[in-house]
Protein backbone atom coordinates (compact mmCIF):
# COMPACT_ATOMS: atom_id res chain seq x y z
CA UNK A 1 0.00 0.00 0.00
CA UNK A 2 1.19 3.50 -0.85
CA UNK A 3 -0.26 6.66 0.73
CA UNK A 4 0.58 10.08 -0.69
CA UNK A 5 -0.32 13.26 1.17
CA UNK A 6 -1.24 15.62 -1.67
CA UNK A 7 -2.82 18.36 0.44
CA UNK A 8 -3.53 19.30 4.04
CA UNK A 9 0.07 18.52 4.92
CA UNK A 10 1.99 21.48 6.34
CA UNK A 11 -1.18 23.52 5.73
CA UNK A 12 -4.80 23.20 6.80
CA UNK A 13 -6.39 23.44 3.36
CA UNK A 14 -6.42 21.34 0.21
CA UNK A 15 -7.28 18.03 1.83
CA UNK A 16 -6.33 15.22 -0.56
CA UNK A 17 -4.87 11.81 0.17
CA UNK A 18 -3.99 9.34 -2.59
CA UNK A 19 -4.08 5.67 -1.61
CA UNK A 20 -2.87 2.92 -3.93
CA UNK A 21 -2.91 -0.82 -3.51
CA UNK A 22 -2.34 -3.51 -6.10
CA UNK A 23 -6.09 -3.63 -6.76
CA UNK A 24 -7.40 -0.15 -5.96
CA UNK A 25 -6.60 3.52 -6.57
CA UNK A 26 -8.47 5.84 -4.18
CA UNK A 27 -8.55 9.53 -3.26
CA UNK A 28 -9.81 10.71 0.09
CA UNK A 29 -11.04 14.25 -0.57
CA UNK A 30 -9.98 16.57 -3.38
CA UNK A 31 -9.91 20.00 -1.80
CA UNK A 32 -8.92 23.42 -3.00
CA UNK A 33 -6.11 25.33 -1.32
CA UNK A 34 -7.41 28.52 0.23
CA UNK A 35 -5.55 31.56 1.46
CA UNK A 36 -2.93 33.62 -0.32
CA UNK A 37 0.38 33.23 -2.05
CA UNK A 38 1.96 29.83 -2.58
CA UNK A 39 -1.01 27.86 -1.21
CA UNK A 40 -3.38 29.23 -3.84
CA UNK A 41 -0.80 28.66 -6.61
CA UNK A 42 -0.89 24.94 -5.74
CA UNK A 43 -4.44 24.75 -7.17
CA UNK A 44 -3.05 25.22 -10.68
CA UNK A 45 -0.28 22.63 -10.40
CA UNK A 46 -0.81 19.23 -12.01
CA UNK A 47 -2.00 16.42 -9.77
CA UNK A 48 0.88 14.11 -8.75
CA UNK A 49 -1.18 11.14 -9.98
CA UNK A 50 -3.21 10.36 -13.09
CA UNK A 51 -6.84 11.34 -12.44
CA UNK A 52 -7.97 8.83 -15.07
CA UNK A 53 -6.53 5.99 -12.97
CA UNK A 54 -8.41 6.92 -9.78
CA UNK A 55 -11.28 4.50 -9.24
CA UNK A 56 -12.92 6.06 -6.18
CA UNK A 57 -13.10 9.44 -4.50
CA UNK A 58 -14.19 9.21 -0.86
CA UNK A 59 -15.53 12.65 0.03
CA UNK A 60 -15.54 13.15 3.80
CA UNK A 61 -17.66 16.32 3.70
CA UNK A 62 -18.63 19.20 1.43
CA UNK A 63 -16.37 22.04 2.59
CA UNK A 64 -14.43 23.43 -0.38
CA UNK A 65 -11.08 22.68 1.23
CA UNK A 66 -12.17 19.02 0.89
CA UNK A 67 -14.14 19.14 -2.39
CA UNK A 68 -13.17 22.26 -4.34
CA UNK A 69 -10.84 20.61 -6.88
CA UNK A 70 -13.34 17.94 -7.97
CA UNK A 71 -14.15 19.89 -11.17
CA UNK A 72 -10.44 19.98 -12.05
CA UNK A 73 -10.13 16.27 -11.25
CA UNK A 74 -13.00 15.47 -13.64
CA UNK A 75 -11.68 17.83 -16.32
CA UNK A 76 -8.36 15.99 -16.19
CA UNK A 77 -9.86 12.53 -16.63
CA UNK A 78 -11.44 11.20 -13.43
CA UNK A 79 -14.36 8.91 -14.30
CA UNK A 80 -14.54 6.87 -11.11
CA UNK A 81 -17.19 6.72 -8.42
CA UNK A 82 -17.63 9.37 -5.75
CA UNK A 83 -18.58 7.96 -2.36
CA UNK A 84 -20.26 10.37 0.05
CA UNK A 85 -23.29 10.69 2.26
CA UNK A 86 -26.44 12.06 0.66
CA UNK A 87 -26.15 15.22 2.78
CA UNK A 88 -22.58 15.76 1.54
CA UNK A 89 -23.73 15.32 -2.07
CA UNK A 90 -26.60 17.78 -1.62
CA UNK A 91 -24.51 20.44 0.10
CA UNK A 92 -21.49 19.83 -2.15
CA UNK A 93 -23.52 20.55 -5.26
CA UNK A 94 -24.65 23.88 -3.87
CA UNK A 95 -21.18 24.83 -2.62
CA UNK A 96 -19.40 23.95 -5.88
CA UNK A 97 -21.90 25.94 -7.95
CA UNK A 98 -21.63 28.88 -5.56
CA UNK A 99 -17.83 28.79 -5.62
CA UNK A 100 -17.83 29.07 -9.41
CA UNK A 101 -18.91 32.69 -8.96
CA UNK A 102 -16.05 33.53 -6.58
NORGI-V88361 format. One record per residue. N is the residue number from 1. SS is DSSP state (h for helix, s for strand, l for the rest). OMEGA is omega in degrees with one decimal (* if undefined). D_LAST is the distance of its C-alpha to the last C-alpha in whole Angstrom. Layout:
n ss omega d_last
N SS OMEGA D_LAST
N SS OMEGA D_LAST
//
This chain:
n ss omega d_last
1 l 178.0 38
2 s 177.3 35
3 s 179.6 32
4 s 178.3 29
5 s -175.0 27
6 s 179.3 24
7 s -179.1 21
8 l 172.6 22
9 l -174.4 25
10 l 174.2 25
11 l -177.6 22
12 l -179.6 20
13 l 176.5 17
14 l -177.6 17
15 l 178.1 20
16 s 179.5 22
17 s -178.2 25
18 s -178.1 27
19 s 178.8 31
20 s 168.3 33
21 l 178.2 37
22 l -175.1 39
23 l -167.9 38
24 l 178.2 35
25 s -170.2 31
26 s 166.3 29
27 s 168.6 25
28 s -177.7 25
29 l 177.4 21
30 l -170.5 18
31 l 178.1 16
32 l 174.6 13
33 l -178.6 14
34 l 179.8 12
35 l -179.5 13
36 l 171.6 15
37 l -172.5 17
38 h 179.1 19
39 h -178.0 17
40 h 178.0 14
41 h -179.5 16
42 h 179.9 17
43 h -177.4 15
44 h -179.7 16
45 l 176.7 20
46 l 173.7 22
47 l 178.1 22
48 l 177.7 26
49 l 178.4 27
50 l -179.9 27
51 h -179.0 25
52 h -179.7 27
53 h 180.0 30
54 l -177.5 28
55 l -175.3 30
56 s 169.1 28
57 s 175.9 24
58 s -177.6 25
59 l -175.3 22
60 l 174.8 23
61 l -165.7 20
62 l -178.2 17
63 l -175.0 15
64 h 177.0 12
65 h 173.5 14
66 h -174.2 17
67 h -168.8 15
68 l 179.1 12
69 l 177.0 14
70 h 177.8 16
71 h 177.4 15
72 h 179.0 16
73 h 179.1 19
74 h 179.4 20
75 h -176.9 19
76 l 169.4 21
77 l 179.3 24
78 l 177.1 24
79 l -177.9 26
80 l 179.9 27
81 s 174.1 27
82 s -179.5 24
83 s -178.6 26
84 l 174.5 24
85 l 179.4 26
86 h 178.2 25
87 h 178.0 23
88 h 177.8 21
89 h -179.2 20
90 h -178.3 20
91 h 179.2 17
92 h 178.1 15
93 h -179.8 15
94 h -176.5 13
95 h -179.7 11
96 h 176.9 10
97 h 179.1 10
98 h -177.5 7
99 h 178.7 5
100 l 179.2 6
101 l -176.6 4
102 l * 0
//
